[in-house]
Amino acid sequence: MSLLEIAIAILLFIVSALLVSAETAFGRVSRSRIDELRREDNPRAVRVLTILDDRPRYVNVLFFLSTVSTITAIVLLSRSLISDFLLDGMAEWLAYVITIVILVLIAYVGLGVAPRTLGRQHAERISLVAARPTILLTRILSPLATLLIYLGNALTPGKGFRQGPFDSEAELRELVDMAGENSLIEDDERQMIHSVFELGDTFAREVMVPRTDMVFIERSKALRQAMSLGLRSGYSRIPVIRESADDIVGVIYLKDIVKRTFEHRDAENTESVDSLMRAPYFVPDSKRADELLRDMQSARVHMAIVIDEYGGTAGIVTIEDILEEIVGEIADEYDTAAPEVTELSDGAYRVMSRMNIDDFADLIGIDIDSEEEGVDTVLGLMAKRLGRVPIAGADIAEDGWVLIAERGAGRRNRIGTVLARPVRTTDEDVDD
């Protein structure tokens, strides 16, 4: 009787190992490779794709069967080892210790390491072979496995998983980290994958260009003025307003202006912006970035106007803004690690636009207080004096100095540097 129990236990261990191997294979197999086999009219590939389309349902059954097989095998083997082999002539505690050691080795090596290694190494072959029996077993036992999952979720504090705890974002993140640690993927690729997961937790207000950095144009302006603004600012799409930034009525595209003025030369002076502007696309600032990206792709729009909870304009967001959340800042040829202050000939200075206004005042010897002005940067001071966002070429006079906004930097064409020149050298050429 003991030999029969041992034989049954060994058979159950083998079955459990095969189930674990199949479970691992279905999680590691390449869907693209299976699709290729399906196009070659491989019937087993069709079954594998059926499993991959609803993997948690099939994995739950495999997990349930491997658990039943393992526990049954452990009980049978433990009974035989303790009652018929080990208790005869030895202390009871020693018999239990030896039994535990044997079962741990079998479970760890035979049911843990070996089958999972095989499942990873031969995922395609194992999944093709195991697909038919897996589908058959799922049809029979799926209701029982689902019932046990509901029972487990009911007994577990907090929110459970409807399809079981065997597929989750956390597991995928851990696999990505493990792949990075084993040098299977580069570190920047690992970070990019994590950024994709985090995109669903990012809101439009976190990726938008804020209202204070927006460049816009009135609808009554001539097309020539809109073209000049687009060329000077570096933007190809500019929001169109009626009276204020909270009243955006459209978006003018630079390519539409160029096409119109090329076909009708006099249109640049005789036609206004509202004749060519396109309808704006509005989104709430609470919209998630991944949903926003899908919606913008479906609507085939490149720019969206972000609205706050009070209906005012909070900013604008483009597809590039969302993509930057995944791939990082998109730099161009103007993005260089320039020093904050560069002293030029004849007493002029080139400073970073984000330089602290108090430090800038000390540098050129003028009396400006950031608290009184309500601004912190050189560019903020220019914006306050101009009453709008500075673009390349904009200038102001300040206490004997002329501040000139230089060309935009980066994809958003934000003003990167400001040229400060004494008034006495305003008409002189400064070596750039």
One Martini backbone bead per residue (centre of mass of N, CA, C, O) as a GRO file, in nm:
protein
  432
    1MET     BB    1   0.057   0.063  -0.019
    2SER     BB    2   0.301   0.255  -0.002
    3LEU     BB    3   0.397   0.231  -0.296
    4LEU     BB    4   0.136   0.342  -0.419
    5GLU     BB    5   0.146   0.618  -0.283
    6ILE     BB    6   0.418   0.700  -0.399
    7ALA     BB    7   0.339   0.681  -0.696
    8ILE     BB    8   0.111   0.886  -0.684
    9ALA     BB    9   0.281   1.121  -0.579
   10ILE     BB   10   0.476   1.136  -0.817
   11LEU     BB   11   0.260   1.185  -1.031
   12LEU     BB   12   0.154   1.451  -0.905
   13PHE     BB   13   0.420   1.605  -0.924
   14ILE     BB   14   0.436   1.595  -1.231
   15VAL     BB   15   0.171   1.737  -1.288
   16SER     BB   16   0.239   1.997  -1.135
   17ALA     BB   17   0.489   2.069  -1.305
   18LEU     BB   18   0.337   2.094  -1.574
   19LEU     BB   19   0.145   2.321  -1.484
   20VAL     BB   20   0.364   2.528  -1.413
   21SER     BB   21   0.495   2.532  -1.691
   22ALA     BB   22   0.243   2.628  -1.846
   23GLU     BB   23   0.195   2.889  -1.690
   24THR     BB   24   0.470   3.015  -1.766
   25ALA     BB   25   0.446   2.999  -2.076
   26PHE     BB   26   0.190   3.185  -2.105
   27GLY     BB   27   0.359   3.436  -1.983
   28ARG     BB   28   0.618   3.418  -2.214
   29VAL     BB   29   0.495   3.415  -2.471
   30SER     BB   30   0.491   3.517  -2.802
   31ARG     BB   31   0.247   3.667  -2.978
   32SER     BB   32   0.383   3.720  -3.252
   33ARG     BB   33   0.468   3.425  -3.298
   34ILE     BB   34   0.182   3.303  -3.289
   35ASP     BB   35   0.071   3.471  -3.523
   36GLU     BB   36   0.261   3.350  -3.731
   37LEU     BB   37   0.156   3.058  -3.700
   38ARG     BB   38  -0.136   3.119  -3.776
   39ARG     BB   39  -0.065   3.216  -4.072
   40GLU     BB   40   0.040   2.901  -4.112
   41ASP     BB   41  -0.195   2.710  -4.009
   42ASN     BB   42  -0.182   2.665  -3.693
   43PRO     BB   43  -0.399   2.523  -3.470
   44ARG     BB   44  -0.245   2.564  -3.196
   45ALA     BB   45  -0.221   2.876  -3.214
   46VAL     BB   46  -0.521   2.937  -3.178
   47ARG     BB   47  -0.538   2.829  -2.886
   48VAL     BB   48  -0.329   3.017  -2.763
   49LEU     BB   49  -0.480   3.280  -2.829
   50THR     BB   50  -0.724   3.216  -2.656
   51ILE     BB   51  -0.565   3.227  -2.390
   52LEU     BB   52  -0.436   3.517  -2.420
   53ASP     BB   53  -0.717   3.670  -2.422
   54ASP     BB   54  -0.771   3.495  -2.122
   55ARG     BB   55  -0.545   3.423  -1.907
   56PRO     BB   56  -0.655   3.423  -1.611
   57ARG     BB   57  -0.865   3.196  -1.644
   58TYR     BB   58  -0.652   2.967  -1.711
   59VAL     BB   59  -0.450   3.008  -1.477
   60ASN     BB   60  -0.640   2.947  -1.245
   61VAL     BB   61  -0.674   2.646  -1.312
   62LEU     BB   62  -0.377   2.564  -1.299
   63PHE     BB   63  -0.336   2.652  -1.007
   64PHE     BB   64  -0.550   2.472  -0.881
   65LEU     BB   65  -0.436   2.196  -0.978
   66SER     BB   66  -0.149   2.225  -0.859
   67THR     BB   67  -0.243   2.246  -0.566
   68VAL     BB   68  -0.389   1.978  -0.544
   69SER     BB   69  -0.151   1.796  -0.628
   70THR     BB   70   0.054   1.883  -0.413
   71ILE     BB   71  -0.104   1.824  -0.154
   72THR     BB   72  -0.164   1.528  -0.210
   73ALA     BB   73   0.130   1.437  -0.238
   74ILE     BB   74   0.225   1.526   0.045
   75VAL     BB   75   0.035   1.349   0.210
   76LEU     BB   76   0.114   1.072   0.099
   77LEU     BB   77   0.423   1.090   0.147
   78SER     BB   78   0.414   1.146   0.449
   79ARG     BB   79   0.270   0.892   0.542
   80SER     BB   80   0.475   0.685   0.432
   81LEU     BB   81   0.736   0.786   0.564
   82ILE     BB   82   0.642   0.783   0.862
   83SER     BB   83   0.493   0.497   0.900
   84ASP     BB   84   0.696   0.289   0.713
   85PHE     BB   85   1.008   0.415   0.751
   86LEU     BB   86   1.088   0.627   0.998
   87LEU     BB   87   0.958   0.510   1.275
   88ASP     BB   88   1.145   0.268   1.252
   89GLY     BB   89   1.379   0.324   1.500
   90MET     BB   90   1.288   0.633   1.552
   91ALA     BB   91   1.235   0.938   1.621
   92GLU     BB   92   0.969   1.134   1.567
   93TRP     BB   93   1.108   1.411   1.514
   94LEU     BB   94   1.305   1.303   1.299
   95ALA     BB   95   1.095   1.212   1.094
   96TYR     BB   96   0.977   1.495   1.041
   97VAL     BB   97   1.234   1.635   0.949
   98ILE     BB   98   1.296   1.453   0.705
   99THR     BB   99   1.028   1.498   0.561
  100ILE     BB  100   1.053   1.804   0.525
  101VAL     BB  101   1.315   1.807   0.363
  102ILE     BB  102   1.217   1.638   0.124
  103LEU     BB  103   0.969   1.818   0.046
  104VAL     BB  104   1.119   2.082   0.000
  105LEU     BB  105   1.300   1.984  -0.228
  106ILE     BB  106   1.075   1.897  -0.418
  107ALA     BB  107   0.916   2.167  -0.428
  108TYR     BB  108   1.148   2.361  -0.511
  109VAL     BB  109   1.270   2.202  -0.752
  110GLY     BB  110   1.024   2.038  -0.889
  111LEU     BB  111   0.800   2.303  -0.859
  112GLY     BB  112   0.983   2.563  -0.907
  113VAL     BB  113   1.245   2.575  -1.080
  114ALA     BB  114   1.225   2.371  -1.316
  115PRO     BB  115   0.943   2.441  -1.453
  116ARG     BB  116   1.001   2.747  -1.489
  117THR     BB  117   1.249   2.718  -1.664
  118LEU     BB  118   1.111   2.563  -1.892
  119GLY     BB  119   0.888   2.774  -1.950
  120ARG     BB  120   1.094   2.992  -2.042
  121GLN     BB  121   1.271   2.833  -2.255
  122HIS     BB  122   0.982   2.672  -2.378
  123ALA     BB  123   0.719   2.841  -2.436
  124GLU     BB  124   0.618   2.768  -2.718
  125ARG     BB  125   0.609   2.456  -2.703
  126ILE     BB  126   0.437   2.425  -2.443
  127SER     BB  127   0.188   2.595  -2.528
  128LEU     BB  128   0.109   2.419  -2.773
  129VAL     BB  129   0.067   2.153  -2.608
  130ALA     BB  130  -0.119   2.280  -2.359
  131ALA     BB  131  -0.375   2.409  -2.485
  132ARG     BB  132  -0.592   2.189  -2.506
  133PRO     BB  133  -0.607   2.089  -2.204
  134THR     BB  134  -0.662   2.370  -2.086
  135ILE     BB  135  -0.934   2.422  -2.220
  136LEU     BB  136  -1.077   2.170  -2.112
  137LEU     BB  137  -1.035   2.225  -1.805
  138THR     BB  138  -1.176   2.501  -1.802
  139ARG     BB  139  -1.461   2.408  -1.881
  140ILE     BB  140  -1.489   2.234  -1.613
  141LEU     BB  141  -1.332   2.427  -1.367
  142SER     BB  142  -1.393   2.734  -1.373
  143PRO     BB  143  -1.625   2.770  -1.165
  144LEU     BB  144  -1.460   2.675  -0.918
  145ALA     BB  145  -1.228   2.882  -0.936
  146THR     BB  146  -1.408   3.135  -0.919
  147LEU     BB  147  -1.531   3.072  -0.642
  148LEU     BB  148  -1.258   3.079  -0.487
  149ILE     BB  149  -1.191   3.371  -0.553
  150TYR     BB  150  -1.433   3.499  -0.412
  151LEU     BB  151  -1.361   3.382  -0.138
  152GLY     BB  152  -1.082   3.515  -0.113
  153ASN     BB  153  -1.184   3.810  -0.138
  154ALA     BB  154  -1.374   3.797   0.113
  155LEU     BB  155  -1.124   3.727   0.319
  156THR     BB  156  -0.988   3.979   0.209
  157PRO     BB  157  -0.864   4.264   0.271
  158GLY     BB  158  -1.011   4.458   0.072
  159LYS     BB  159  -0.958   4.466  -0.260
  160GLY     BB  160  -1.005   4.253  -0.503
  161PHE     BB  161  -0.981   4.008  -0.768
  162ARG     BB  162  -1.178   3.896  -1.012
  163GLN     BB  163  -0.930   3.711  -1.164
  164GLY     BB  164  -0.720   3.724  -0.969
  165PRO     BB  165  -0.365   3.739  -0.841
  166PHE     BB  166  -0.198   3.668  -1.142
  167ASP     BB  167  -0.260   3.968  -1.260
  168SER     BB  168  -0.045   4.257  -1.258
  169GLU     BB  169   0.122   4.548  -1.251
  170ALA     BB  170   0.331   4.469  -1.037
  171GLU     BB  171   0.443   4.223  -1.187
  172LEU     BB  172   0.538   4.375  -1.438
  173ARG     BB  173   0.731   4.564  -1.290
  174GLU     BB  174   0.911   4.342  -1.176
  175LEU     BB  175   0.997   4.225  -1.449
  176VAL     BB  176   1.134   4.481  -1.548
  177ASP     BB  177   1.342   4.502  -1.320
  178MET     BB  178   1.470   4.225  -1.370
  179ALA     BB  179   1.559   4.284  -1.661
  180GLY     BB  180   1.747   4.518  -1.579
  181GLU     BB  181   1.933   4.359  -1.380
  182ASN     BB  182   1.998   4.140  -1.629
  183SER     BB  183   2.043   4.312  -1.901
  184LEU     BB  184   1.789   4.288  -2.109
  185ILE     BB  185   1.754   4.593  -2.047
  186GLU     BB  186   1.765   4.913  -2.047
  187ASP     BB  187   1.725   5.174  -1.837
  188ASP     BB  188   1.558   5.358  -2.030
  189GLU     BB  189   1.352   5.135  -2.097
  190ARG     BB  190   1.248   5.091  -1.813
  191GLN     BB  191   1.148   5.382  -1.765
  192MET     BB  192   0.950   5.386  -2.003
  193ILE     BB  193   0.763   5.162  -1.904
  194HIS     BB  194   0.686   5.303  -1.638
  195SER     BB  195   0.564   5.556  -1.779
  196VAL     BB  196   0.324   5.409  -1.901
  197PHE     BB  197   0.190   5.336  -1.634
  198GLU     BB  198   0.184   5.644  -1.522
  199LEU     BB  199  -0.009   5.778  -1.733
  200GLY     BB  200  -0.282   5.694  -1.580
  201ASP     BB  201  -0.183   5.907  -1.326
  202THR     BB  202  -0.201   6.146  -1.531
  203PHE     BB  203  -0.274   6.480  -1.583
  204ALA     BB  204  -0.326   6.745  -1.784
  205ARG     BB  205  -0.211   6.965  -1.579
  206GLU     BB  206   0.085   6.819  -1.575
  207VAL     BB  207   0.146   6.863  -1.914
  208MET     BB  208   0.090   7.143  -1.961
  209VAL     BB  209   0.081   7.460  -2.086
  210PRO     BB  210   0.061   7.728  -1.931
  211ARG     BB  211  -0.100   8.025  -1.954
  212THR     BB  212   0.163   8.206  -1.908
  213ASP     BB  213   0.299   8.053  -2.187
  214MET     BB  214   0.104   8.164  -2.383
  215VAL     BB  215   0.030   8.210  -2.731
  216PHE     BB  216  -0.177   8.468  -2.880
  217ILE     BB  217  -0.465   8.572  -3.089
  218GLU     BB  218  -0.667   8.778  -3.243
  219ARG     BB  219  -0.935   8.748  -3.465
  220SER     BB  220  -0.887   9.047  -3.611
  221LYS     BB  221  -0.636   8.979  -3.727
  222ALA     BB  222  -0.419   8.957  -3.962
  223LEU     BB  223  -0.247   8.726  -4.140
  224ARG     BB  224   0.026   8.873  -4.125
  225GLN     BB  225   0.036   8.884  -3.814
  226ALA     BB  226   0.021   8.578  -3.767
  227MET     BB  227   0.277   8.506  -3.924
  228SER     BB  228   0.471   8.675  -3.757
  229LEU     BB  229   0.415   8.536  -3.488
  230GLY     BB  230   0.495   8.249  -3.574
  231LEU     BB  231   0.790   8.316  -3.661
  232ARG     BB  232   0.884   8.447  -3.390
  233SER     BB  233   0.789   8.209  -3.189
  234GLY     BB  234   0.774   7.904  -3.339
  235TYR     BB  235   0.471   7.858  -3.392
  236SER     BB  236   0.214   7.660  -3.571
  237ARG     BB  237   0.010   7.697  -3.321
  238ILE     BB  238  -0.259   7.932  -3.242
  239PRO     BB  239  -0.452   8.074  -3.032
  240VAL     BB  240  -0.784   8.213  -3.045
  241ILE     BB  241  -0.925   8.522  -2.949
  242ARG     BB  242  -1.150   8.765  -2.845
  243GLU     BB  243  -1.059   8.910  -2.542
  244SER     BB  244  -0.944   8.652  -2.392
  245ALA     BB  245  -0.800   8.359  -2.267
  246ASP     BB  246  -1.107   8.264  -2.182
  247ASP     BB  247  -1.180   8.323  -2.513
  248ILE     BB  248  -1.159   8.064  -2.704
  249VAL     BB  249  -1.232   8.017  -3.072
  250GLY     BB  250  -0.944   7.901  -3.177
  251VAL     BB  251  -0.708   7.773  -3.436
  252ILE     BB  252  -0.408   7.866  -3.589
  253TYR     BB  253  -0.241   7.773  -3.887
  254LEU     BB  254   0.043   7.828  -4.058
  255LYS     BB  255  -0.017   7.653  -4.313
  256ASP     BB  256  -0.283   7.797  -4.384
  257ILE     BB  257  -0.161   8.074  -4.437
  258VAL     BB  258   0.042   7.999  -4.654
  259LYS     BB  259  -0.161   7.883  -4.854
  260ARG     BB  260  -0.341   8.136  -4.884
  261THR     BB  261  -0.112   8.345  -4.965
  262PHE     BB  262  -0.017   8.185  -5.214
  263GLU     BB  263  -0.297   8.194  -5.371
  264HIS     BB  264  -0.349   8.490  -5.214
  265ARG     BB  265  -0.173   8.770  -5.178
  266ASP     BB  266  -0.398   8.972  -5.045
  267ALA     BB  267  -0.490   8.809  -4.781
  268GLU     BB  268  -0.288   8.916  -4.558
  269ASN     BB  269  -0.463   9.203  -4.550
  270THR     BB  270  -0.786   9.125  -4.599
  271GLU     BB  271  -0.765   8.893  -4.392
  272SER     BB  272  -0.858   8.719  -4.114
  273VAL     BB  273  -0.823   8.483  -3.873
  274ASP     BB  274  -1.131   8.379  -3.862
  275SER     BB  275  -1.122   8.257  -4.165
  276LEU     BB  276  -0.899   8.005  -4.071
  277MET     BB  277  -0.985   7.893  -3.824
  278ARG     BB  278  -1.013   7.640  -3.596
  279ALA     BB  279  -1.155   7.432  -3.397
  280PRO     BB  280  -1.157   7.376  -3.078
  281TYR     BB  281  -1.012   7.155  -2.821
  282PHE     BB  282  -1.164   7.047  -2.530
  283VAL     BB  283  -1.036   6.992  -2.190
  284PRO     BB  284  -1.002   6.873  -1.890
  285ASP     BB  285  -0.770   6.885  -1.624
  286SER     BB  286  -0.872   6.578  -1.520
  287LYS     BB  287  -0.760   6.432  -1.748
  288ARG     BB  288  -0.615   6.162  -1.858
  289ALA     BB  289  -0.343   6.108  -2.052
  290ASP     BB  290  -0.421   5.842  -2.197
  291GLU     BB  291  -0.703   5.935  -2.287
  292LEU     BB  292  -0.613   6.190  -2.437
  293LEU     BB  293  -0.442   6.053  -2.651
  294ARG     BB  294  -0.669   5.885  -2.778
  295ASP     BB  295  -0.861   6.123  -2.845
  296MET     BB  296  -0.663   6.282  -3.028
  297GLN     BB  297  -0.627   6.056  -3.232
  298SER     BB  298  -0.927   6.027  -3.310
  299ALA     BB  299  -0.964   6.348  -3.375
  300ARG     BB  300  -0.709   6.465  -3.515
  301VAL     BB  301  -0.539   6.629  -3.292
  302HIS     BB  302  -0.268   6.834  -3.154
  303MET     BB  303  -0.449   7.043  -2.990
  304ALA     BB  304  -0.545   7.140  -2.652
  305ILE     BB  305  -0.779   7.287  -2.439
  306VAL     BB  306  -0.748   7.367  -2.104
  307ILE     BB  307  -0.990   7.327  -1.846
  308ASP     BB  308  -1.116   7.434  -1.569
  309GLU     BB  309  -1.358   7.425  -1.316
  310TYR     BB  310  -1.453   7.737  -1.418
  311GLY     BB  311  -1.390   7.760  -1.749
  312GLY     BB  312  -1.107   7.829  -1.774
  313THR     BB  313  -0.791   7.881  -1.886
  314ALA     BB  314  -0.505   7.671  -1.818
  315GLY     BB  315  -0.414   7.561  -2.115
  316ILE     BB  316  -0.197   7.358  -2.317
  317VAL     BB  317  -0.201   7.053  -2.524
  318THR     BB  318   0.007   6.807  -2.664
  319ILE     BB  319   0.129   6.522  -2.784
  320GLU     BB  320   0.422   6.584  -2.698
  321ASP     BB  321   0.366   6.623  -2.397
  322ILE     BB  322   0.287   6.324  -2.352
  323LEU     BB  323   0.541   6.185  -2.469
  324GLU     BB  324   0.739   6.309  -2.256
  325GLU     BB  325   0.638   6.119  -2.024
  326ILE     BB  326   0.795   5.875  -2.162
  327VAL     BB  327   1.079   5.991  -2.312
  328GLY     BB  328   1.109   6.273  -2.237
  329GLU     BB  329   1.279   6.532  -2.313
  330ILE     BB  330   1.265   6.726  -2.609
  331ALA     BB  331   1.538   6.802  -2.783
  332ASP     BB  332   1.738   7.042  -2.945
  333GLU     BB  333   1.985   7.239  -3.096
  334TYR     BB  334   1.934   7.466  -2.855
  335ASP     BB  335   2.007   7.259  -2.631
  336THR     BB  336   2.222   7.389  -2.391
  337ALA     BB  337   2.484   7.422  -2.145
  338ALA     BB  338   2.447   7.714  -2.046
  339PRO     BB  339   2.533   7.976  -1.887
  340GLU     BB  340   2.385   8.208  -1.689
  341VAL     BB  341   2.646   8.398  -1.748
  342THR     BB  342   2.750   8.631  -2.014
  343GLU     BB  343   3.016   8.823  -2.104
  344LEU     BB  344   3.039   9.088  -2.312
  345SER     BB  345   3.100   9.325  -2.498
  346ASP     BB  346   3.050   9.646  -2.396
  347GLY     BB  347   2.876   9.553  -2.119
  348ALA     BB  348   2.730   9.299  -2.191
  349TYR     BB  349   2.459   9.051  -2.133
  350ARG     BB  350   2.400   8.699  -2.101
  351VAL     BB  351   2.100   8.550  -1.979
  352MET     BB  352   1.897   8.359  -1.821
  353SER     BB  353   1.553   8.365  -1.807
  354ARG     BB  354   1.562   8.214  -1.501
  355MET     BB  355   1.686   8.429  -1.356
  356ASN     BB  356   1.719   8.591  -1.083
  357ILE     BB  357   1.627   8.913  -1.026
  358ASP     BB  358   1.824   8.990  -0.795
  359ASP     BB  359   2.082   8.890  -0.936
  360PHE     BB  360   2.049   9.072  -1.184
  361ALA     BB  361   2.055   9.345  -1.038
  362ASP     BB  362   2.342   9.308  -0.923
  363LEU     BB  363   2.491   9.273  -1.194
  364ILE     BB  364   2.381   9.570  -1.332
  365GLY     BB  365   2.289   9.790  -1.114
  366ILE     BB  366   1.981   9.772  -1.018
  367ASP     BB  367   1.646   9.860  -0.891
  368ILE     BB  368   1.513   9.547  -0.788
  369ASP     BB  369   1.216   9.388  -0.646
  370SER     BB  370   1.059   9.090  -0.631
  371GLU     BB  371   0.827   9.155  -0.428
  372GLU     BB  372   0.721   9.414  -0.568
  373GLU     BB  373   0.685   9.281  -0.858
  374GLY     BB  374   0.600   8.960  -0.848
  375VAL     BB  375   0.878   8.835  -0.943
  376ASP     BB  376   1.166   8.599  -1.022
  377THR     BB  377   1.235   8.664  -1.325
  378VAL     BB  378   1.336   8.799  -1.614
  379LEU     BB  379   1.094   8.704  -1.784
  380GLY     BB  380   0.879   8.804  -1.582
  381LEU     BB  381   0.947   9.104  -1.614
  382MET     BB  382   0.885   9.126  -1.915
  383ALA     BB  383   0.590   9.032  -1.899
  384LYS     BB  384   0.495   9.265  -1.718
  385ARG     BB  385   0.575   9.502  -1.906
  386LEU     BB  386   0.419   9.389  -2.170
  387GLY     BB  387   0.153   9.200  -2.101
  388ARG     BB  388   0.311   8.940  -2.209
  389VAL     BB  389   0.452   8.697  -2.379
  390PRO     BB  390   0.756   8.662  -2.474
  391ILE     BB  391   0.936   8.699  -2.770
  392ALA     BB  392   1.138   8.701  -3.011
  393GLY     BB  393   1.260   9.048  -2.987
  394ALA     BB  394   1.167   9.142  -2.736
  395ASP     BB  395   1.151   9.464  -2.553
  396ILE     BB  396   1.301   9.657  -2.280
  397ALA     BB  397   1.315   9.924  -2.050
  398GLU     BB  398   1.568   9.939  -1.766
  399ASP     BB  399   1.745  10.151  -1.606
  400GLY     BB  400   1.952  10.184  -1.869
  401TRP     BB  401   1.831   9.923  -2.004
  402VAL     BB  402   1.822   9.657  -2.250
  403LEU     BB  403   1.583   9.396  -2.299
  404ILE     BB  404   1.635   9.093  -2.495
  405ALA     BB  405   1.470   8.849  -2.648
  406GLU     BB  406   1.559   8.547  -2.746
  407ARG     BB  407   1.558   8.268  -2.876
  408GLY     BB  408   1.417   7.983  -2.867
  409ALA     BB  409   1.391   7.687  -2.653
  410GLY     BB  410   1.304   7.411  -2.760
  411ARG     BB  411   1.001   7.281  -2.849
  412ARG     BB  412   0.841   7.539  -2.704
  413ASN     BB  413   1.003   7.808  -2.747
  414ARG     BB  414   1.141   7.912  -2.510
  415ILE     BB  415   1.294   8.150  -2.356
  416GLY     BB  416   1.641   8.127  -2.278
  417THR     BB  417   1.749   8.426  -2.339
  418VAL     BB  418   1.894   8.747  -2.230
  419LEU     BB  419   1.971   9.070  -2.348
  420ALA     BB  420   2.195   9.302  -2.186
  421ARG     BB  421   2.198   9.659  -2.254
  422PRO     BB  422   2.317   9.947  -2.268
  423VAL     BB  423   2.191  10.233  -2.393
  424ARG     BB  424   2.463  10.345  -2.524
  425THR     BB  425   2.468  10.047  -2.705
  426THR     BB  426   2.213  10.004  -2.881
  427ASP     BB  427   2.351  10.087  -3.183
  428GLU     BB  428   2.541   9.858  -3.137
  429ASP     BB  429   2.732   9.596  -3.198
  430VAL     BB  430   2.705   9.263  -3.080
  431ASP     BB  431   2.887   8.995  -2.997
  432ASP     BB  432   2.754   8.659  -3.018
   0.00000   0.00000   0.00000
